[in-house]
Amino acid sequence: MTGIEITLFILALLVMLVGVAGTVLPVIPGTVLIFIPALLFGWLTDWSYISGEAVAWLAGLMLIAWALDYLGAAFGAKRFGGGWAGAIGAVVGMIAGIIFPVFGIVTFIVGSFAGAVVGEATLGRNRTNALRAGLGSFIGVFVAGVGKVTIAAVMIGIFVWSVLGSS
C-alpha cells in the first residue's frame, strides 16, 4: 500500500469508529458510517484492496442493522403480549425519540416504551398489559442495540480483513 492508501485506510477506520458509536446513539447513522468509508475506500483505490463482494456483504449487513432498529422495539412489544397498536406505538415513539433527542439515547428508549404503552392504552388494554408491552419494547430496543454493535464489529472486521488480506 502507498502512503496515501494507508492514510485513506486510517481515515476510513476513524469514521467507522464514529459509526460504532452511532449504533447506540440514535442521532448518528451507525452502520451507514461504516459502509460509506468502505465504499469510498474501494472506489478511491480502484478496488485494489476490497472487492465488490465484500462491499455487497457490508451493504446487506447495514440494511439488517437498520431494520433491527425498528423491528426490535415492535417485536419486543408484541412478544410481551402487546398487539399491533403497541408495536406501532413503539416504532412511532422511537422515531419521536430520534426527532426530538432531548436526552440522547434515553429519549429514544423512553419514546419506544411510552409509544408501546400509549398504543396499547388506546385500545383499552389494562395498565398491566400496556406496561408489559412497554417493557417488551425496551427489551427489544436493548437486544437490537446489542445486535447492531455486533453487526458493526463484523462489518469493520470484513473491511479490515479484505484490505489487509489483499495487500
Secondary structure as UniProt FT lines:
FT   HELIX           3..22
FT   TURN            23..24
FT   TURN            26..27
FT   TURN            30..31
FT   HELIX           32..44
FT   TURN            45..47
FT   HELIX           52..79
FT   TURN            80..81
FT   HELIX           84..99
FT   TURN            102..104
FT   HELIX           105..122
FT   TURN            123..124
FT   HELIX           127..166
//
